[in-house]
């Protein structure tokens, strides 16, 4: 979910960064 309607570039970028952090955490859990 990205805040804003329509989502601003900043909100979109924030959402992407949060998603990447979540993916990186999930990958670490899977590998270990």
mmCIF file of the N, C-alpha and C atoms, coordinates in Angstrom:
data_MODEL
# 
_entry.id   MODEL 
# 
loop_
_atom_site.group_PDB 
_atom_site.id 
_atom_site.type_symbol 
_atom_site.label_atom_id 
_atom_site.label_alt_id 
_atom_site.label_comp_id 
_atom_site.label_asym_id 
_atom_site.label_entity_id 
_atom_site.label_seq_id 
_atom_site.pdbx_PDB_ins_code 
_atom_site.Cartn_x 
_atom_site.Cartn_y 
_atom_site.Cartn_z 
_atom_site.occupancy 
_atom_site.B_iso_or_equiv 
_atom_site.pdbx_formal_charge 
_atom_site.auth_seq_id 
_atom_site.auth_comp_id 
_atom_site.auth_asym_id 
_atom_site.auth_atom_id 
_atom_site.pdbx_PDB_model_num 
ATOM 1  N N  . UNK A 1 1  ? 0.846  -1.198  0.000  1.00 0.00 ? 1  UNK A N  1 
ATOM 2  C CA . UNK A 1 1  ? 0.000  0.000   0.000  1.00 0.00 ? 1  UNK A CA 1 
ATOM 3  C C  . UNK A 1 1  ? 0.871  1.232   0.000  1.00 0.00 ? 1  UNK A C  1 
ATOM 4  N N  . UNK A 1 2  ? 0.583  2.160   -0.916 1.00 0.00 ? 2  UNK A N  1 
ATOM 5  C CA . UNK A 1 2  ? 1.357  3.397   -1.002 1.00 0.00 ? 2  UNK A CA 1 
ATOM 6  C C  . UNK A 1 2  ? 0.461  4.558   -0.611 1.00 0.00 ? 2  UNK A C  1 
ATOM 7  N N  . UNK A 1 3  ? 0.825  5.346   0.429  1.00 0.00 ? 3  UNK A N  1 
ATOM 8  C CA . UNK A 1 3  ? 0.005  6.483   0.839  1.00 0.00 ? 3  UNK A CA 1 
ATOM 9  C C  . UNK A 1 3  ? -0.057 7.546   -0.240 1.00 0.00 ? 3  UNK A C  1 
ATOM 10 N N  . UNK A 1 4  ? -1.179 8.283   -0.281 1.00 0.00 ? 4  UNK A N  1 
ATOM 11 C CA . UNK A 1 4  ? -1.344 9.327   -1.287 1.00 0.00 ? 4  UNK A CA 1 
ATOM 12 C C  . UNK A 1 4  ? -2.300 8.894   -2.370 1.00 0.00 ? 4  UNK A C  1 
ATOM 13 N N  . UNK A 1 5  ? -3.082 9.854   -2.899 1.00 0.00 ? 5  UNK A N  1 
ATOM 14 C CA . UNK A 1 5  ? -4.064 9.534   -3.925 1.00 0.00 ? 5  UNK A CA 1 
ATOM 15 C C  . UNK A 1 5  ? -4.185 10.717  -4.870 1.00 0.00 ? 5  UNK A C  1 
ATOM 16 N N  . UNK A 1 6  ? -3.530 10.709  -6.034 1.00 0.00 ? 6  UNK A N  1 
ATOM 17 C CA . UNK A 1 6  ? -2.660 9.618   -6.483 1.00 0.00 ? 6  UNK A CA 1 
ATOM 18 C C  . UNK A 1 6  ? -1.327 9.627   -5.730 1.00 0.00 ? 6  UNK A C  1 
ATOM 19 N N  . UNK A 1 7  ? -0.622 8.486   -5.686 1.00 0.00 ? 7  UNK A N  1 
ATOM 20 C CA . UNK A 1 7  ? 0.653  8.441   -4.965 1.00 0.00 ? 7  UNK A CA 1 
ATOM 21 C C  . UNK A 1 7  ? 1.681  9.379   -5.590 1.00 0.00 ? 7  UNK A C  1 
ATOM 22 N N  . UNK A 1 8  ? 2.387  10.112  -4.748 1.00 0.00 ? 8  UNK A N  1 
ATOM 23 C CA . UNK A 1 8  ? 3.426  11.013  -5.240 1.00 0.00 ? 8  UNK A CA 1 
ATOM 24 C C  . UNK A 1 8  ? 4.701  10.222  -5.504 1.00 0.00 ? 8  UNK A C  1 
ATOM 25 N N  . UNK A 1 9  ? 5.644  10.833  -6.182 1.00 0.00 ? 9  UNK A N  1 
ATOM 26 C CA . UNK A 1 9  ? 6.912  10.162  -6.482 1.00 0.00 ? 9  UNK A CA 1 
ATOM 27 C C  . UNK A 1 9  ? 7.614  9.769   -5.180 1.00 0.00 ? 9  UNK A C  1 
ATOM 28 N N  . UNK A 1 10 ? 7.555  10.663  -4.174 1.00 0.00 ? 10 UNK A N  1 
ATOM 29 C CA . UNK A 1 10 ? 8.197  10.385  -2.892 1.00 0.00 ? 10 UNK A CA 1 
ATOM 30 C C  . UNK A 1 10 ? 7.552  9.185   -2.209 1.00 0.00 ? 10 UNK A C  1 
ATOM 31 N N  . UNK A 1 11 ? 6.216  9.138   -2.220 1.00 0.00 ? 11 UNK A N  1 
ATOM 32 C CA . UNK A 1 11 ? 5.493  8.034   -1.589 1.00 0.00 ? 11 UNK A CA 1 
ATOM 33 C C  . UNK A 1 11 ? 5.789  6.730   -2.313 1.00 0.00 ? 11 UNK A C  1 
ATOM 34 N N  . UNK A 1 12 ? 5.867  6.809   -3.637 1.00 0.00 ? 12 UNK A N  1 
ATOM 35 C CA . UNK A 1 12 ? 6.136  5.622   -4.441 1.00 0.00 ? 12 UNK A CA 1 
ATOM 36 C C  . UNK A 1 12 ? 7.543  5.101   -4.142 1.00 0.00 ? 12 UNK A C  1 
ATOM 37 N N  . UNK A 1 13 ? 8.512  6.019   -4.075 1.00 0.00 ? 13 UNK A N  1 
ATOM 38 C CA . UNK A 1 13 ? 9.894  5.647   -3.787 1.00 0.00 ? 13 UNK A CA 1 
ATOM 39 C C  . UNK A 1 13 ? 9.997  5.035   -2.392 1.00 0.00 ? 13 UNK A C  1 
ATOM 40 N N  . UNK A 1 14 ? 9.296  5.635   -1.426 1.00 0.00 ? 14 UNK A N  1 
ATOM 41 C CA . UNK A 1 14 ? 9.288  5.115   -0.060 1.00 0.00 ? 14 UNK A CA 1 
ATOM 42 C C  . UNK A 1 14 ? 8.734  3.700   -0.034 1.00 0.00 ? 14 UNK A C  1 
ATOM 43 N N  . UNK A 1 15 ? 7.659  3.478   -0.757 1.00 0.00 ? 15 UNK A N  1 
ATOM 44 C CA . UNK A 1 15 ? 7.042  2.158   -0.816 1.00 0.00 ? 15 UNK A CA 1 
ATOM 45 C C  . UNK A 1 15 ? 7.989  1.126   -1.397 1.00 0.00 ? 15 UNK A C  1 
ATOM 46 N N  . UNK A 1 16 ? 8.715  1.522   -2.443 1.00 0.00 ? 16 UNK A N  1 
ATOM 47 C CA . UNK A 1 16 ? 9.661  0.610   -3.092 1.00 0.00 ? 16 UNK A CA 1 
ATOM 48 C C  . UNK A 1 16 ? 10.799 0.261   -2.127 1.00 0.00 ? 16 UNK A C  1 
ATOM 49 N N  . UNK A 1 17 ? 11.296 1.268   -1.404 1.00 0.00 ? 17 UNK A N  1 
ATOM 50 C CA . UNK A 1 17 ? 12.382 1.025   -0.455 1.00 0.00 ? 17 UNK A CA 1 
ATOM 51 C C  . UNK A 1 17 ? 11.933 0.085   0.655  1.00 0.00 ? 17 UNK A C  1 
ATOM 52 N N  . UNK A 1 18 ? 10.725 0.299   1.167  1.00 0.00 ? 18 UNK A N  1 
ATOM 53 C CA . UNK A 1 18 ? 10.190 -0.557  2.226  1.00 0.00 ? 18 UNK A CA 1 
ATOM 54 C C  . UNK A 1 18 ? 10.035 -1.983  1.724  1.00 0.00 ? 18 UNK A C  1 
ATOM 55 N N  . UNK A 1 19 ? 9.591  -2.108  0.475  1.00 0.00 ? 19 UNK A N  1 
ATOM 56 C CA . UNK A 1 19 ? 9.390  -3.428  -0.120 1.00 0.00 ? 19 UNK A CA 1 
ATOM 57 C C  . UNK A 1 19 ? 10.733 -4.148  -0.264 1.00 0.00 ? 19 UNK A C  1 
ATOM 58 N N  . UNK A 1 20 ? 11.772 -3.409  -0.697 1.00 0.00 ? 20 UNK A N  1 
ATOM 59 C CA . UNK A 1 20 ? 13.100 -4.002  -0.854 1.00 0.00 ? 20 UNK A CA 1 
ATOM 60 C C  . UNK A 1 20 ? 13.646 -4.469  0.493  1.00 0.00 ? 20 UNK A C  1 
ATOM 61 N N  . UNK A 1 21 ? 13.421 -3.675  1.547  1.00 0.00 ? 21 UNK A N  1 
ATOM 62 C CA . UNK A 1 21 ? 13.887 -4.056  2.884  1.00 0.00 ? 21 UNK A CA 1 
ATOM 63 C C  . UNK A 1 21 ? 13.208 -5.343  3.319  1.00 0.00 ? 21 UNK A C  1 
ATOM 64 N N  . UNK A 1 22 ? 11.900 -5.449  3.079  1.00 0.00 ? 22 UNK A N  1 
ATOM 65 C CA . UNK A 1 22 ? 11.135 -6.634  3.456  1.00 0.00 ? 22 UNK A CA 1 
ATOM 66 C C  . UNK A 1 22 ? 11.651 -7.849  2.692  1.00 0.00 ? 22 UNK A C  1 
ATOM 67 N N  . UNK A 1 23 ? 11.910 -7.691  1.408  1.00 0.00 ? 23 UNK A N  1 
ATOM 68 C CA . UNK A 1 23 ? 12.402 -8.791  0.575  1.00 0.00 ? 23 UNK A CA 1 
ATOM 69 C C  . UNK A 1 23 ? 13.779 -9.240  1.064  1.00 0.00 ? 23 UNK A C  1 
ATOM 70 N N  . UNK A 1 24 ? 14.649 -8.290  1.382  1.00 0.00 ? 24 UNK A N  1 
ATOM 71 C CA . UNK A 1 24 ? 15.988 -8.620  1.862  1.00 0.00 ? 24 UNK A CA 1 
ATOM 72 C C  . UNK A 1 24 ? 15.914 -9.381  3.179  1.00 0.00 ? 24 UNK A C  1 
ATOM 73 N N  . UNK A 1 25 ? 15.005 -8.965  4.078  1.00 0.00 ? 25 UNK A N  1 
ATOM 74 C CA . UNK A 1 25 ? 14.817 -9.664  5.357  1.00 0.00 ? 25 UNK A CA 1 
ATOM 75 C C  . UNK A 1 25 ? 14.332 -11.081 5.107  1.00 0.00 ? 25 UNK A C  1 
ATOM 76 N N  . UNK A 1 26 ? 13.363 -11.234 4.213  1.00 0.00 ? 26 UNK A N  1 
ATOM 77 C CA . UNK A 1 26 ? 12.805 -12.551 3.905  1.00 0.00 ? 26 UNK A CA 1 
ATOM 78 C C  . UNK A 1 26 ? 13.884 -13.461 3.319  1.00 0.00 ? 26 UNK A C  1 
ATOM 79 N N  . UNK A 1 27 ? 14.725 -12.921 2.452  1.00 0.00 ? 27 UNK A N  1 
ATOM 80 C CA . UNK A 1 27 ? 15.787 -13.715 1.830  1.00 0.00 ? 27 UNK A CA 1 
ATOM 81 C C  . UNK A 1 27 ? 16.782 -14.206 2.880  1.00 0.00 ? 27 UNK A C  1 
ATOM 82 N N  . UNK A 1 28 ? 17.105 -13.369 3.856  1.00 0.00 ? 28 UNK A N  1 
ATOM 83 C CA . UNK A 1 28 ? 18.036 -13.758 4.916  1.00 0.00 ? 28 UNK A CA 1 
ATOM 84 C C  . UNK A 1 28 ? 17.448 -14.896 5.734  1.00 0.00 ? 28 UNK A C  1 
ATOM 85 N N  . UNK A 1 29 ? 16.158 -14.819 6.022  1.00 0.00 ? 29 UNK A N  1 
ATOM 86 C CA . UNK A 1 29 ? 15.478 -15.854 6.809  1.00 0.00 ? 29 UNK A CA 1 
ATOM 87 C C  . UNK A 1 29 ? 15.494 -17.179 6.044  1.00 0.00 ? 29 UNK A C  1 
ATOM 88 N N  . UNK A 1 30 ? 15.246 -17.116 4.748  1.00 0.00 ? 30 UNK A N  1 
ATOM 89 C CA . UNK A 1 30 ? 15.199 -18.323 3.918  1.00 0.00 ? 30 UNK A CA 1 
ATOM 90 C C  . UNK A 1 30 ? 16.588 -18.973 3.838  1.00 0.00 ? 30 UNK A C  1 
ATOM 91 N N  . UNK A 1 31 ? 17.644 -18.168 3.666  1.00 0.00 ? 31 UNK A N  1 
ATOM 92 C CA . UNK A 1 31 ? 18.998 -18.695 3.500  1.00 0.00 ? 31 UNK A CA 1 
ATOM 93 C C  . UNK A 1 31 ? 19.547 -19.278 4.797  1.00 0.00 ? 31 UNK A C  1 
ATOM 94 N N  . UNK A 1 32 ? 19.193 -18.675 5.933  1.00 0.00 ? 32 UNK A N  1 
ATOM 95 C CA . UNK A 1 32 ? 19.745 -19.127 7.214  1.00 0.00 ? 32 UNK A CA 1 
ATOM 96 C C  . UNK A 1 32 ? 18.937 -20.269 7.815  1.00 0.00 ? 32 UNK A C  1 
# 
